């Protein structure tokens, strides 16, 4: 049977962007393919990775001794670490001798060198991109190489049309082999959650506390006005990450009575039983699972117009779209949310109708079928 190697570079033990490749890998393994995976080592094995090995998928960890040495020896540079990690990835490609490589990249520019290595060694490959950002650009020294990396892929997948269109702008070309695919979400697990009967308007931020990516500063500064401090609202924060810095900024902005930290909660029903609207101020995204979850729970959202947000949220129809990632613009749209707070339940129902039509039921099956088609070429 054909050998398939999945390579992922998420940068943490697990995340929502790992669901598509891992579920597809299990499907392919169960159909008789020889499936292996190359993943980073972060000091622990996530339960989902254990599940892969239990399914018979051989997992290769990119363990870097330099990670631990860096804590002791400051003469190692970040470039030294990156070169070592790249060498480990190439080692796994050589060791597994795959008939096809599936690159699942956490950022649009994170795997192109490996893609070119596969091309040089006549190994077919596909790539799925989980994230793109206007903060990252190619340059004269590499843009043609990156173009070649994508055009030589059997297929290039993106989790939002916005991410694809941004890449085509970044590389100044049209990508002919591109396809948009959604990440898996088990919509049948979502219960019908009653609308919260709360005296205060409850906003929810769900996700990692990452200032650069998730715009935590934008979100908090948007609420840091005397007008909002006098209003009956709460911002409930669910997630881990830079908690200490976030708490310091909450105190600095005088929002300590308005913001509540709940930590990471796996049960989405527990979140949406208590909250009326999702608030995402991200500077860049792919297609966030938390938005899809909220919409399936019949909750609306206020989001910045980045990546795939406006592919799901139509301003004034099923939610609120901020034209750019800046706190002044986010604050302006929050005013519209407040004026329409009595209509948020209707917005949430409209969001549910939208997401029901937009998300395919088993994208992992679609993805695995496309991988099999590629192997038959």
Buried (B, 14 or more C-beta within 10 A) or exposed (E): EBBBBBBBBBEEBBBBBBBBBBBBBBBBBEEEBBBBBBBBBBEEBBEBBEEBEEBEBBBBBBBBEBBEBBEEEEEBEEEEBEEBBBEBBBEBBEEBEBBBBBBBBBBBBBBBBBBBBBBEEEBBBBBBBBBBBBEBEBEEEBBEEBBBBBBBBBBBBBBBBBBBBBBEEBBEBEBEBBBBBBBBBEEEEBEEBEBBEEEEBBBBBBBBBBBEBBBBBBBBBBBBBEEBBEBEBBBBBBBEBBEEEBBEBBEEBEBEEBBBBBEEEEEBBEBBBBBBBBBBBBBBBBBBBBBBBBBBBBBBBBBBBBBBBBBBBBBEEBBBBBEEBBBEBBBEBBEEBEEBBEEBBEBBBBBBEBBEEBBEEBBBBBBBBBBBEBBEE
